[in-house]
Amino acid sequence: MSADELVVVDDPVEQRYEARIGEQLVGFSEYRRVRGRIIFFHTEVDPAHEGRGIGGRLAAGTLDDIRARGLKVTVKCPFIAAFMKRHPEYDDLRASAEPAQSG
């Protein structure tokens, strides 16, 4: 299977978005849902799949789903913070009390 077959799904029981290729878990972003927003804590990609754009596709798929649900995000995860800094089209998803990451 190739990274082209990657899907991003929300697993609310595990409180994470998962990147999957077929049945194989290749990455995830952990979160907590609090009062209409998602707080991201940690993102990880399986080392065997690093360098294939999976992390970026996981972040984009996650943020697209959050937008579709009408939710906002608070970012504590350095990976998601860096992704959002590189992709300002997601700035509208930030919870109003959260400033854009600088630096």
C-alpha positions in Angstrom: 0.0 0.0 0.0 1.1 3.5 -0.7 0.8 6.9 1.1 -1.7 7.8 -1.7 -4.2 5.5 0.0 -4.0 7.4 3.3 -7.2 8.3 5.1 -7.6 10.5 8.2 -10.3 9.5 10.7 -11.4 10.7 14.1 -11.4 8.1 16.8 -13.3 9.9 19.6 -12.9 6.9 22.0 -9.1 7.2 21.8 -9.3 11.0 21.6 -7.2 11.2 18.5 -7.3 11.7 14.8 -5.6 8.8 13.0 -3.8 8.5 9.7 -4.4 5.0 8.3 -3.2 3.2 5.2 -5.7 0.3 4.9 -5.9 -1.1 8.4 -2.4 0.1 9.4 -2.1 3.0 11.8 0.7 5.2 10.5 0.2 8.4 12.5 -2.0 10.1 15.0 -2.8 13.5 16.7 -4.0 13.3 20.3 -6.6 15.8 21.5 -9.1 16.6 24.2 -12.4 18.2 23.4 -13.4 21.0 25.7 -16.5 23.3 25.2 -16.7 23.4 21.5 -13.0 23.3 20.8 -10.3 20.7 20.3 -7.0 21.0 22.2 -4.1 19.3 20.4 -1.3 17.8 22.6 0.8 15.5 20.5 1.3 14.2 17.0 3.3 11.2 15.9 4.1 9.5 12.7 5.4 5.9 12.6 9.1 6.2 11.9 8.8 3.6 9.1 6.6 6.1 7.3 8.3 9.4 8.0 9.4 11.6 5.1 6.4 10.7 3.0 4.2 13.7 3.8 1.9 11.8 6.2 2.2 14.2 9.0 1.2 17.2 6.9 -1.7 15.2 5.4 -2.8 14.2 8.9 -2.7 17.8 10.1 -4.6 19.1 7.0 -7.2 16.3 7.2 -7.7 16.9 10.9 -8.1 20.7 10.6 -10.4 20.3 7.6 -12.7 18.0 9.7 -12.6 20.4 12.6 -13.7 23.2 10.2 -16.5 21.1 8.8 -17.8 20.5 12.4 -17.7 24.2 13.2 -15.2 23.7 16.0 -12.1 25.7 17.0 -8.7 24.6 18.1 -6.2 25.3 20.8 -2.7 24.1 19.9 -0.3 22.7 22.4 1.3 20.3 20.0 4.5 21.7 18.3 3.9 19.8 15.1 0.3 21.1 14.6 1.5 24.6 15.6 4.3 24.5 13.0 1.9 23.3 10.4 -0.6 26.1 11.1 2.2 28.6 11.0 3.1 27.4 7.5 -0.6 27.3 6.4 -2.3 30.5 7.5 -5.5 29.4 5.7 -6.3 27.6 9.0 -5.9 30.6 11.3 -9.7 31.0 11.4 -9.8 27.8 13.4 -7.9 29.2 16.4 -9.9 29.7 19.6 -10.2 33.4 20.1 -8.1 33.4 23.2 -5.2 31.7 21.5 -2.7 34.0 19.7 -1.0 32.8 16.5 2.4 31.1 17.2 5.3 33.4 16.5 9.0 32.6 16.1 
